[in-house]
């Protein structure tokens, strides 16, 4: 098969500049929401005492958040062509990241935190005097669920662009 050139990025300049078209695109706005909700998820879990499966939920949230930050940064600067092998398949890279990692890991993390919130629901009763993690687990679960939905939306956006034979993320 013939070699396919990488998708066009913004014009190369001597200094780094923002790719404003990406920032205003649906994918750019979804990435900002994913980063905000992902940070809220893992900061909420990390700021409280956690045990057991919450370790995996925290690991999953931080891993996906860091990868999303890398994708966002490279896309915002228009430098995805610098990434070996993945740069020429940037739309597919975003699609796999969103649907496999984003939705998959955030759905698992949300399920874990929702289960842990359900297990701590007894301490939500009036007059309970011990430290209660119910609200922290519930908050993390809500943030994770919304983040998983945002990853699903961005994955469907990338999939629709791919089905229309478009090769760029914008």
Phi, psi and omega in degrees: 000147180291147178290137181260127179290155180294156178296150183289138174255183176294161181301138181289134178233167179294322181250160179286140177217157181285143175270085188298328179298323177292318182297328179270354182282162177302321180293320178296318179292321177296321178297319178298317177296320179297318179294319180294312181289326177296317177295320178298321179298303188285333175291321178297316180290314184292334182282349181240164177292131179222156182209167174064230185292346177295338175298316178295318180300318178293317178300314181297316182295317181291319179300310181294322180297316180294319178294322177295320177299319178294314178298317180297314181297314179295321180289320180294323179273353180068031185249025181293339178291345178281347181276119182300141178062316181282332182298325179281350179235045188294321178295316178295322177299314178296320180298311180295318179301314184291312186280318183279307184278307185299302182293314184298308183287323178289327176295317178295316180296322178295318177299317179297312182290326175295318177298315180294325177294318178298324179289338181258008185294340179296331184278004177274000181286148177296140178090356178284122190264347182279161177297131186243129179263005184303310184293325178293314180295320179293318178298316178296321180296318179294314178299318179295320179295317178293321178297318178298322177295320178296322176294323177296315179298315180291326175295319177292325176298313179295322179294320179294322176294321180293320180293334177272012179061029173269146185246354182256158183278351183252000000 
